[in-house]
Structures are given as C-alpha cells and as structure tokens.
Amino acid sequence: MILTVTVDNQEISFALFEGGMEPSEAYTEATVQLAAYPVRTADEYEALLSVMLVPKVLEREVECCIIASAVPALTDPVFCAVRRLYPDAAALTVGAGLKNGLTIRTDAPAELGADLVALVSGALTQQEPPFVVLNCSNTVTTVSAVAAGKNGPEFLGCAILPGPELGAEALKLHAAQLPHVGLSSAERAIGTNTGDSIRAGLMLGYVGAVKHLTELFEKEMGVEELPAVLTGDHHAMFMWELDRLCILQPELAHIGLYRLALLNAGKCKYPPKRA
C-alpha cells in the first residue's frame, strides 16, 4: 500500500492506494483532508492523523509514503508526522533527484514545483502527449504544456494566474464598495446586480483566460489541437467551454504521486510490491 500526500495553500490531502504495478490498476482505500492553516506542529499533525488515518489501515501495510508540497513551511512538520506514524515505510519527497520520467525544458529544471511534477505525472496516466494540464484551483491556477519528445514526454513550461477565490478576495480588499461574493457559475456575462457582475467577471472571465492561454499554447507548440487534462476546485466548468477533448480527473496529483512511487521503487528501503 502506498500513502500519497499533497500539500498546497489551502489543504493537506492524504490518500492510501492499493493496487498493482500500474496506476490504472490502483484504487484508493482511504482519504483524509486537513486544512493547511493554521500551521501545526509535527506533533499536532501526528495526533490528528493517528485518529483520522491510521485506524483505516494497519501500519505494516504501508510500504511507501510520497509527499509533494507546494508550501515549504508545511513540508517538514507533515513529513515528520508521516514518518512517525509509518516508521517502517520508505519515505520520498518530490524534488530534485527523484525520477519522474520527464525531460524538463524550463530554464531552471530543479526549481520546478513539486505540485506541477505530481500533476503532470498523473496526466501521463490519462493521456499521451502532447497535452495541457489545467489545475483549476480557487487560489492559483496553472496551465502546463507537455510535449512528445524524442526521448519521451517533455515538460515545456506553464502559465500561472490567480484563481477566482483569490480574485474575489482582492476585489473585497482593494475596491471599497465591492462586497465578497460566494463563487458559483455565472449564467450571464452581463450582470444586473453587484454580485452577479462580480461572478460573471470572475468565473466567465476566468474560463476565457484559460481558454485563450490554451490556444496560445497550441500556436507556440505548433499543435492544431491540444487535449486537456483537468483537475482542481473548478475543473468541471471547463468541460464544455474549451472546445477540445477534455479529461476530468479530480485526484490527478495523487495518481501522479502513485506513479512516481512506482518509478522510484529502487530508492525505497521497502519498495512497493505487486498486490
């Protein structure tokens, strides 16, 4: 059994996978989500997980733990808590030196975020390159380009933009007369009241921005039409708007981490075994 952990600005998510030597054969045995803030100590995370996660699976059944963190301040306490709970399991963190099956074509490959590596890794189990990966979260959205290189998949780079929740918070903080609004789909682009006007700008404008970025990716990559692998808080609203093949996978990062654990079985003291 493999424990995958993702850490972002809003949530720390844990998934226990059971399965074979291919991600397509795996299934989740249990999942747990914790709020990322306030920042807790390793002792606090250990106490929470001992109640929420450990009772769902015997300690000896977890052979490998792999963590992808986009929040440096949370990496060590979460990692330490997991190591204490599963002391006999191999422990991996996504970063420089971890085999990922990708050629990274960015200016500084070692600086590529662990969250992006996990997402692209997961997308490779869903679609053959070239494709784009859309992580449509509330706070930060990424659009990543993956090409089919001569020696295998290539990560070309990405575009990063604020998510709708971050945009709504910015309007509330910096526009004195605009209230905070709940995020939901907008039925019309022309809002007839303040709340609908903000939702139209945030949600429909957000879709338009991502759609335009994807079209620019196609021009720069010389591809007529790029399939899109979607995940994140608002992934579903892009399904009918992008005018291309779209694959929805809410657990994309966790599937990617499972794949990375299998790729790095040789680095594990107790490598993952076939179920």
ABEGO torsion letter per residue (X at the ends): XBBBBBBBAABBBBBBBBEBABAAABBBABBBBBBAOBBBBAAAAAAAAAAAAAAABBAAABABBBBBBABAAAAAAAAAAAAAABAABBBBBBEBGBBAGBBBABABAAABBAAAAAAAAAAAAABBOBBBBBBBBAABBBBBBBBBBAAEBBBAEBBBBBBAAAAAAAAAAABAABBBBBBBBBABABBABAAAAAAAAAAAAAAAAAAAAAAAAAAAAGBABBBBBBBEAAAAAAAAAAGBBBBBBAAAAAAAAAAAAAAAAAABABBBBBX
